[in-house]
């Protein structure tokens, strides 16, 4: 069925189009796309992905061609509101998963988990089926920590075709998962793909989540620096550069184009 829905407006943050939405609107957009069988991929944009895209034109195009690139971090929310989109609130990958799973109990949508290591995708299936009795998790695939070989890519395509998921959740971390989705969406028999990063590790208890008050106040990055040393250097490198770049854009000192 051809979609007649209006495109979702975007806010230009350093040349990345951040979807001007809140959690309820994102859930409704996903429901509409699944009902209409409109293929697309969903990215979740925080400071790190935006700064990566600022230095990589092809990655910026991936974010700008997505079905949704949500305001995953509070800085994206604040900047969206600064630029006039007052209704915007955080659309955090793990939260959106829960909303879509609740919707799926009514709609019967089927899901596929791709990513993680050491059995995390299967653990995610077990956890979500326990939390949401009746949720249809059609399949899982745990990739190696490298690019897929042609044979592995074919196996994934066969598994997805056999399980017939409506939505595929990808947990590889940004920007790896975003590149993966952009490349693989046309090759896989799934309607939507969503790159949810560490959500698999959060929900299977492998990595602790920041308290809600820290998430709402924009301090989740600090919590992750304390609890996940491997991300510490990334945050301390990108956050100061993001603050300077976003100030120059907001004050009109520099323009950033929304390349497609």
C-alpha positions, 0 to 999 in steps of 0.5 A, spaced: 500 500 500 502 506 498 503 511 504 499 518 503 502 520 510 506 527 510 513 527 511 515 528 518 519 535 519 526 535 521 531 540 525 538 541 522 543 539 527 550 540 524 547 538 517 543 532 520 536 532 520 533 530 527 526 528 526 521 533 530 517 528 534 516 525 541 515 518 543 508 518 542 509 520 535 514 516 533 510 510 535 504 512 531 509 513 525 512 506 526 505 503 526 503 507 520 509 504 516 508 497 518 501 497 517 502 500 510 509 496 509 513 502 508 520 500 508 525 504 512 530 504 517 530 508 524 536 511 527 537 514 534 541 520 534 545 523 540 552 527 540 556 522 538 553 520 532 552 527 530 559 528 530 561 522 527 556 524 521 559 531 521 566 528 519 563 523 514 558 525 508 556 518 507 554 517 514 550 524 514 546 522 508 545 515 511 541 519 517 538 524 512 535 518 508 532 514 514 525 513 515 526 517 522 532 519 525 530 521 532 532 526 538 535 520 542 539 525 547 537 531 550 542 536 547 538 534 540 531 535 544 534 542 546 536 544 540 530 542 536 526 546 541 531 552 540 529 552 533 522 552 534 520 545 535 517 546 542 513 539 542 519 535 541 521 530 547 527 525 547 525 518 543 530 514 546 531 507 543 530 502 549 524 506 550 521 506 543 522 498 543 518 498 549 512 502 546 513 498 540 512 491 543 506 494 547 503 496 540 505 489 537 501 485 543 495 489 539 497 489 532 501 482 532 507 485 529 513 480 529 520 482 531 527 479 529 533 481 534 540 482 530 546 483 534 550 483 541 555 477 543 555 471 547 548 469 546 545 476 548 540 476 542 537 470 544 537 472 552 533 478 549 528 474 546 527 470 552 527 477 556 522 480 552 517 474 551 517 474 559 516 481 560 511 481 554 507 475 554 504 473 547 510 478 543 512 474 537 519 474 536 520 471 530 528 470 530 535 472 532 542 472 529 548 473 532 553 476 528 561 475 528 565 481 530 567 483 523 563 484 516 559 479 514 562 474 509 557 473 503 555 466 505 553 469 512 549 475 509 546 470 505 544 466 511 541 472 514 537 473 508 534 466 509 533 467 516 529 473 515 525 471 509 523 464 513 521 468 520 517 474 516 519 479 521 515 486 521 521 489 524 528 488 525 532 491 531 539 492 530 544 492 536 551 494 533 552 501 536 553 507 532 555 508 527 556 501 525 549 499 526 546 505 521 551 503 516 549 496 516 541 498 516 542 502 510 546 497 506 542 491 508 534 494 508 533 493 501 536 485 501 532 483 507 525 481 508 523 486 513 519 492 513 523 496 518 529 496 521 531 500 528 538 501 530 538 501 538 545 500 540 546 498 547 539 496 548 540 489 548 545 489 553 541 494 558 535 489 558 539 483 559 542 486 565 549 486 562 550 494 562 546 498 567 542 504 565 542 511 568 537 513 572 531 517 569 533 523 572 540 523 569 537 521 562 532 527 563 537 532 565 542 530 559 547 527 564 547 520 561 553 521 558 557 522 565 553 516 568 556 511 562 563 514 562 563 512 570 560 505 568 563 503 561 570 506 561 570 504 554 566 509 552 569 515 556 574 517 551 569 518 546 565 522 550 570 527 553 572 527 545 566 529 542 562 533 547 566 539 547 566 539 540 559 538 539 558 544 544 562 549 540 559 547 533 552 547 535 553 554 538 556 557 532 550 554 528 545 556 533 548 563 533 548 563 525 556 563 525 556 557 521 551 554 516 550 546 515 547 543 509 542 538 510 545 533 504 541 527 501 
